[in-house]
Amino acid sequence: MVDLVIAVLAVVVLVGVAMVLVRRDRLGRGAIGAALAVAVVAAGTFAVTLYRSQTGGDDAGQPVVLPKIIGSSVPAEQGFGTAVLKIELPMSTESKYPQTALWLQPPRAGTDPYTGDLSLLCATPGKDEKVQNCTGGDQRVWSAEPLEQRATIGPAVGDPFTDPGACDEGNGVKYQDGYLELAAGKAYCLHKAAGTVALRIPSFPAEKPLPNGIDVEMAVLNS
């Protein structure tokens, strides 16, 4: 609205300058030059303010639109400078261990539980690979493992969703390239050549007889 008012005032100035120039026989060269300068400034002001009013002005104060994550029905949420990505991962029950996989760059669900940068697994203590794990009332142990050796994982030191430094090795994070048991609500750091990603599972699924999916939260810390 302010831009339109300024544009109208600029037009009024232009009209006034035009009327003065029409009667330039009464003016000296200095006065004519000054009038032309005022006309140029007014015309520029009119053009700029009209453009701003049509395009919405500066980007400051405009809402930031975060992308929807591939493989997820939930859009990203803005945290403390870090986009928290909520991703739904379907669990495969074709093997004796219900599992799924994650790709880290960009964060998304894997198409094959045995591939991806990181596999998430549900197992039952005391049962081997010949018996279906995590069925019915079985005790469930959830773990993560970079089966393809494309990433390393370690418990975060703090909350990486609000403090990216919580995934720095210099702060005490110990990365490993093998099996790691997971705890609900705890944050973990995933690292590969392309960058570092934070991972958190708010709660483990309780579906019976078998878990058919798991929800994870992720955030790209650097790439």
Secondary structure as UniProt FT lines:
FT   HELIX           2..22
FT   HELIX           24..26
FT   HELIX           29..55
FT   TURN            60..61
FT   TURN            70..71
FT   STRAND          77..78
FT   STRAND          83..90
FT   STRAND          99..103
FT   TURN            104..107
FT   STRAND          108..109
FT   TURN            113..114
FT   STRAND          118..123
FT   TURN            125..126
FT   TURN            129..130
FT   TURN            136..137
FT   STRAND          141..145
FT   TURN            147..148
FT   STRAND          152..155
FT   TURN            160..162
FT   HELIX           164..167
FT   HELIX           169..171
FT   STRAND          180..181
FT   TURN            184..185
FT   STRAND          187..192
FT   TURN            193..194
FT   STRAND          195..200
FT   STRAND          213..222
//
